[in-house]
Amino acid sequence: MSKGRKNQDAENVNDEQSDGMKGDKDQDNIESSQENSELETDADINIKTENGEGTVQEEAQDDVEAPADLTRDEIVALKKKAEERDTYLDQLLRTKAEFMNYQKRMVKENESSSQFAVQSLILDFLPELDNFDRALKLADNSKDFDKFVEGIKLIEEQLFKVLGKYGVEPIETVGKAFDPNLHEAVMEEENNEMPHHTIIDEFQRGFLLKERVIRPSKVKVSRRTVEEEGEKEEEKSDE
């Protein structure tokens, strides 16, 4: 081999080595630049985070330190209002407890009153029951029926007086016009001598308690014929 060929081969090897070294340097430069960019990004994040935390802490500190701006008079006024609030709250709780106790007491009193509400009425009726007993005993020992009936009527009158004492009154029926608010018609009877729906007879007596119906009267009422009713309407039209 000639010396020229050897020299050329040596130069080619040197060139390849220099090219490889350049490639390695370029790769190192790329990796170094990537690491630097990542470090810069992390640094930016840390700075932003630190700035954000600092802002939050500063705001919280401002809120905490805000009351320090109040004057002494304002602080005294706030304490006074707080004391008044506690006083009113205590009064409210006491009033509520007293009202609940009052409700319980009233419930007990109402229960007791309802149980003994008829006591006075019963006491007033007991003498009349005694009179019934006496009348029955006299009926057994006496055959005077008229006196017995007279005694029963007297007891009935006394019973009605007791009922009247408590505002109970009988409802008037026979001869009165039928009133559905007071009477209950259980039977009708044709009768042209009396006005239509006039009470003829009473089957069961009704009663009012202070003008309130507690039991309507069961009655029989009159009913005029159709012809009579027609004539009556013609007479009204002629007038």
Secondary structure, DSSP 4 states (H G I P E B T S, - for coil): --HHHHHHHHHHHHHHHHHHHHHHHHHHHHHHHHHHHHHHHHHHHHHHHHHHHHHHHHHHHHHHHGGGGS-HHHHHHHHHHHHHHHHHHHHHHHHHHHHHHHHHHHHHHHHHHHHSTTHHHHHHHHHHHHHHHHHHHHHHH---HHHHHHHHHHHHHHHHHHHHHTTEEEPP-TTSBP-TTTEEEEEEEE-SSS-TTBEEEEEE--EEETTEEEEPEEEEEEE--HHHHHHHHHHHHH-
